[in-house]
Amino acid sequence: MSSVTNLILSFSEDDPDEKLKLVNTFFELDNIRGMVSVESPELPRRWYGGNRTLEVDLAIGAFNHLHLPLFLEHLKGILWEEPDWVQLFVMGQDDATFRIVNIGEARKEPPWVDLDRLALQERARNRWGEAACVRCGVRKSIWADTAKGTCSRCGEPLGPEPETQVTQ
């Protein structure tokens, strides 16, 4: 089952390539290609629309089963020249719009203020990336059915599947 998170990172740094390398260290352990600058030499020059070149540092990426709270902690831990100028645009697979996380503000506020629904979904996933009802064990794989975090069948909270206990 796929659960894609689309990301756009906007920042302003004297050395954007070095900062993007720091951002992408998050993905190295899992051997996943990290975010890519829209000005990457791998892309055609001025591949985007308009009659001017972009005058902003932007990186983009789409990730399957991204643990967003950990990624936000990683971004908050980077020493940005201007943390208040760092924004992460996030769109989950079942979202209709992007959410904006201001990294400078996220350092000051309790974590995941803007991401309550996503945090609820993360807690409700089992080891296969599916939601499972705590009481009846029914697996829910479509987040549109489970956005409130309760089972549509029995009304109980969704969470990891209960461990099967073997009795002797």
C-alpha positions as CSV (number, residue, x, y, z in Angstrom):
1,M,0.0,0.0,0.0
2,S,1.3,3.4,-0.9
3,S,1.1,6.6,1.2
4,V,2.8,9.4,-0.6
5,T,3.8,12.7,0.9
6,N,4.6,15.5,-1.5
7,L,7.1,18.1,-0.2
8,I,8.3,21.5,-1.3
9,L,11.0,23.1,0.8
10,S,11.5,26.9,0.5
11,F,14.6,28.5,2.1
12,S,17.2,31.2,1.7
13,E,20.9,30.4,2.3
14,D,24.3,31.6,1.1
15,D,25.2,28.1,0.2
16,P,21.9,26.3,-0.7
17,D,23.6,23.2,-2.0
18,E,25.3,22.5,1.2
19,K,22.1,23.1,3.2
20,L,20.2,20.7,1.0
21,K,22.8,18.1,1.6
22,L,22.2,18.5,5.3
23,V,18.4,18.2,4.7
24,N,19.0,15.0,2.7
25,T,21.0,13.2,5.4
26,F,17.6,12.3,6.8
27,F,17.0,10.0,3.8
28,E,20.5,8.4,3.5
29,L,20.0,5.7,6.1
30,D,17.1,4.3,4.2
31,N,19.0,4.6,0.9
32,I,16.3,7.0,-0.5
33,R,17.0,9.7,-2.9
34,G,16.4,13.0,-1.0
35,M,14.9,16.3,-2.1
36,V,16.1,17.8,-5.4
37,S,16.7,21.5,-6.0
38,V,14.5,22.9,-8.8
39,E,17.9,24.4,-10.1
40,S,19.6,21.0,-10.2
41,P,21.9,20.4,-13.1
42,E,20.1,17.1,-13.6
43,L,17.0,19.1,-14.7
44,P,16.7,21.1,-17.9
45,R,17.5,24.8,-17.4
46,R,14.3,26.9,-16.7
47,W,12.0,23.8,-17.0
48,Y,9.3,25.7,-15.1
49,G,6.9,28.3,-16.5
50,G,7.4,32.1,-16.7
51,N,9.7,34.4,-18.5
52,R,12.2,34.8,-15.6
53,T,14.4,32.4,-13.6
54,L,13.4,31.6,-10.1
55,E,15.0,33.8,-7.4
56,V,14.3,31.4,-4.5
57,D,15.9,28.2,-3.2
58,L,13.3,25.5,-3.7
59,A,13.6,21.7,-3.3
60,I,11.0,19.2,-4.1
61,G,10.3,15.5,-3.4
62,A,7.7,12.8,-3.1
63,F,8.2,10.1,-0.5
64,N,6.4,6.9,0.3
65,H,5.6,6.3,4.0
66,L,7.5,9.4,5.1
67,H,7.6,9.8,8.9
68,L,6.8,13.5,8.8
69,P,7.2,14.3,12.6
70,L,10.8,12.9,12.5
71,F,11.5,14.8,9.3
72,L,10.3,18.0,10.9
73,E,12.5,17.4,13.9
74,H,15.4,17.0,11.5
75,L,14.6,20.3,9.8
76,K,14.3,22.1,13.1
77,G,17.7,20.7,14.1
78,I,19.5,22.3,11.1
79,L,21.3,25.6,11.8
80,W,19.6,27.8,9.3
81,E,20.9,31.3,8.6
82,E,17.3,32.6,8.9
83,P,15.0,29.8,10.3
84,D,12.0,32.1,10.0
85,W,12.5,32.0,6.2
86,V,12.3,28.2,6.0
87,Q,8.9,26.8,5.0
88,L,7.9,23.2,4.2
89,F,4.8,22.7,2.1
90,V,3.3,19.3,2.8
91,M,0.5,17.4,0.9
92,G,-0.4,13.9,1.9
93,Q,-1.8,11.4,-0.6
94,D,-5.4,12.1,0.4
95,D,-5.1,15.8,1.0
96,A,-6.6,18.4,-1.4
97,T,-4.2,21.2,-0.5
98,F,-0.8,21.8,0.9
99,R,-0.2,22.6,4.5
100,I,2.6,25.1,5.4
101,V,4.9,24.5,8.2
102,N,7.1,27.5,9.2
103,I,10.3,25.9,10.6
104,G,11.2,29.0,12.6
105,E,7.8,28.9,14.3
106,A,7.9,25.2,14.8
107,R,11.0,25.6,16.9
108,K,9.0,27.8,19.3
109,E,5.7,26.0,19.4
110,P,4.8,22.5,20.6
111,P,5.5,20.0,17.8
112,W,3.0,19.2,15.1
113,V,0.6,22.0,15.9
114,D,-0.3,22.2,12.2
115,L,-0.2,18.4,11.8
116,D,-2.7,17.0,14.3
117,R,-4.5,14.9,11.7
118,L,-1.3,13.5,10.3
119,A,-0.1,12.6,13.8
120,L,-3.3,10.8,14.5
121,Q,-2.9,8.8,11.2
122,E,0.7,7.9,12.1
123,R,-0.4,6.5,15.5
124,A,-3.1,4.5,13.8
125,R,-0.8,2.6,11.3
126,N,0.2,-1.0,11.8
127,R,3.5,-2.4,10.6
128,W,2.1,-2.7,7.1
129,G,1.2,0.9,6.9
130,E,-2.5,0.2,7.3
131,A,-4.9,1.4,10.0
132,A,-6.4,-1.3,12.2
133,C,-9.3,-1.1,14.6
134,V,-8.1,-1.9,18.2
135,R,-11.3,-3.8,19.0
136,C,-12.4,-5.6,15.9
137,G,-9.1,-5.8,14.1
138,V,-10.5,-4.7,10.8
139,R,-7.8,-3.2,8.6
140,K,-8.5,0.1,7.0
141,S,-6.2,1.1,4.2
142,I,-8.0,4.2,2.9
143,W,-7.4,7.2,5.0
144,A,-10.5,8.9,3.7
145,D,-12.5,6.3,5.7
146,T,-10.4,6.8,8.9
147,A,-9.7,10.5,9.0
148,K,-11.4,10.8,12.4
149,G,-9.3,8.0,13.8
150,T,-12.2,5.7,14.6
151,C,-13.4,2.5,13.0
152,S,-16.3,3.0,10.7
153,R,-17.5,-0.5,11.7
154,C,-17.5,-0.4,15.5
155,G,-16.5,3.2,16.4
156,E,-13.4,2.2,18.4
157,P,-10.2,4.2,18.1
158,L,-7.8,3.0,15.4
159,G,-4.3,2.0,16.4
160,P,-1.8,-0.7,15.9
161,E,-3.2,-4.2,15.7
162,P,-3.3,-5.9,19.1
163,E,-0.6,-8.5,19.6
164,T,-1.8,-12.1,19.3
165,Q,-1.1,-13.8,22.6
166,V,-0.4,-17.5,22.5
167,T,-1.7,-19.5,25.5
168,Q,-0.3,-22.8,26.4
